[in-house]
Amino acid sequence: MRKIPAFTIMELAIAMLLSAIVISLAYTGYSLLLRQYEQHSRSTSADSELIFFDHTFRQDIAAAEAVLYDDQSIICYSEEGVITYTRAEDSLMIRHGAGNDTLRIGMRNMQVFFRGAIQSIPGLFCDDIQVEVQLQGETLYLRYRKEYAADILIREDREPGNYYERYRHQQI
């Protein structure tokens, strides 16, 4: 009888065991890599939203004719329209002419000042906005300032609440 060259059952079992070990190591490595990717993606998304908010808010404040405080909102009033930033518990809603945007930014505290005095009455001008933001377990402090033209301040001194009343009529 002639022998056919082949592997024994023991050799096949050892090969299967080694391939199972290699496959399990590859799967574990893939799982760890996928978890790291998801964590990085969440982190990048949160950073992107904060950068978008910071850039947009600074731009809207600079372009606004008047910046008003209304309870949990900041209202940027300009000739192009009204942009409202409303803070919620774990998000920020931006309402503008093109629609609404919601950002997952947790604002823990917001203080609004005008000429150095804290503002707590709705409808008053503000020139200094200080925001405390919670981002990935870290607390960030952001500050925004608005410089007004003299004629805007004179008009507001003569007719207090003029911008706020126009804003309220636009909302109705």
C-alpha positions in Angstrom: 0.0 0.0 0.0 1.2 3.4 -0.9 1.1 6.3 1.6 -0.5 9.5 0.6 1.2 12.6 2.0 -1.3 14.3 4.3 -1.6 16.0 7.7 -2.5 14.1 10.8 -5.5 14.9 12.9 -3.2 16.2 15.6 -1.5 18.6 13.1 -4.9 19.9 11.9 -6.1 20.4 15.5 -2.9 22.5 16.3 -3.4 24.5 13.1 -7.0 25.2 14.0 -6.1 26.2 17.5 -3.4 28.6 16.3 -5.7 30.2 13.7 -8.4 30.6 16.4 -5.9 32.4 18.7 -4.9 34.7 15.8 -8.5 35.4 14.9 -9.4 36.2 18.5 -6.4 38.6 18.8 -7.4 40.3 15.6 -11.0 40.7 16.8 -9.9 42.1 20.2 -7.6 44.6 18.4 -10.4 45.6 16.1 -12.8 46.1 19.0 -10.3 48.3 20.8 -9.6 50.3 17.7 -13.3 50.8 17.0 -13.9 52.0 20.6 -11.1 54.5 20.4 -12.4 55.8 17.0 -15.9 56.3 18.5 -14.6 58.1 21.5 -12.4 60.3 19.3 -15.4 61.0 17.0 -17.6 62.1 19.9 -14.8 64.3 21.2 -14.2 65.9 17.8 -17.9 66.5 17.4 -18.2 68.3 20.7 -15.1 70.4 19.9 -16.5 71.3 16.5 -19.8 72.4 18.0 -18.1 74.6 20.5 -15.8 76.1 17.9 -18.9 76.7 15.6 -20.8 78.4 18.5 -17.8 80.6 19.5 -17.2 81.7 15.9 -20.9 82.3 15.1 -21.7 84.0 18.4 -18.7 86.4 18.1 -19.7 87.2 14.5 -23.4 87.8 15.3 -22.5 90.0 18.3 -20.1 92.1 16.2 -22.7 92.4 13.4 -25.6 93.2 15.7 -26.9 96.7 16.1 -28.1 95.8 19.6 -27.6 92.8 21.9 -30.3 92.2 24.4 -30.8 89.9 27.3 -34.1 88.0 27.8 -34.2 85.5 30.6 -32.3 82.5 29.2 -31.7 84.1 25.8 -29.4 86.5 24.1 -31.0 88.4 21.2 -28.8 89.9 18.5 -30.8 92.5 16.7 -29.7 93.8 13.3 -31.1 95.2 10.1 -30.9 91.7 8.5 -33.1 90.3 11.3 -33.1 88.8 14.7 -30.9 85.9 15.9 -31.8 84.4 19.3 -29.5 82.2 21.3 -31.5 80.3 23.9 -29.8 78.1 26.5 -31.3 74.9 27.7 -30.0 72.4 30.3 -27.7 70.5 28.0 -28.0 72.3 24.6 -28.2 75.6 22.9 -30.8 76.6 20.4 -30.1 79.2 17.7 -33.1 80.7 16.0 -32.5 82.8 12.9 -34.2 83.6 9.6 -33.0 80.4 7.9 -34.4 78.2 10.7 -33.2 76.7 13.9 -29.9 75.0 15.0 -29.4 73.0 18.1 -25.9 72.5 19.5 -25.1 70.0 22.3 -23.3 72.5 24.4 -23.9 72.4 28.2 -24.0 76.0 29.5 -23.9 75.9 33.2 -23.9 79.6 33.9 -24.4 82.8 31.9 -23.9 86.3 33.3 -24.8 89.4 31.3 -23.5 92.9 32.0 -24.1 96.4 30.7 -21.7 99.2 31.6 -20.4 97.0 34.4 -23.8 96.3 36.0 -25.2 92.8 35.9 -28.4 92.5 33.9 -31.4 90.5 35.2 -34.3 92.4 33.7 -35.4 91.1 30.2 -35.1 93.5 27.3 -32.0 95.4 28.5 -28.8 96.0 26.5 -25.7 94.0 27.3 -22.1 94.7 26.3 -20.4 91.9 28.3 -21.5 88.2 28.2 -19.7 85.6 30.3 -20.6 82.0 29.7 -19.5 78.9 31.6 -19.5 75.8 29.3 -19.1 72.2 30.3 -17.2 70.2 27.6 -16.1 66.7 28.1 -15.8 67.0 31.9 -13.9 70.3 31.7 -15.3 73.7 32.5 -14.5 76.5 30.0 -15.1 80.2 30.6 -15.9 82.2 27.5 -16.3 86.0 27.4 -17.9 88.1 24.6 -17.9 91.9 24.4 -20.0 94.2 22.3 -19.0 97.7 21.3 -21.9 100.0 20.5 -22.1 103.0 18.3 -22.8 106.2 20.1 -26.1 106.9 18.2 -27.5 103.4 19.3 -26.7 104.2 23.0 -28.2 107.7 22.7 -31.4 106.3 21.1 -31.7 103.6 23.8 -31.2 106.2 26.6 -34.0 108.3 25.1 -36.4 105.4 24.4 -35.5 102.5 26.7 -36.7 99.1 25.5 -37.2 100.2 21.9 -35.3 97.2 20.4 -37.0 94.8 22.8 -40.5 95.9 21.8 -39.6 95.6 18.1 -38.2 92.2 18.8 -41.4 91.1 20.6 -43.6 92.4 17.8 -41.6 90.3 15.3 -42.1 87.2 17.4 -46.0 87.6 17.5 
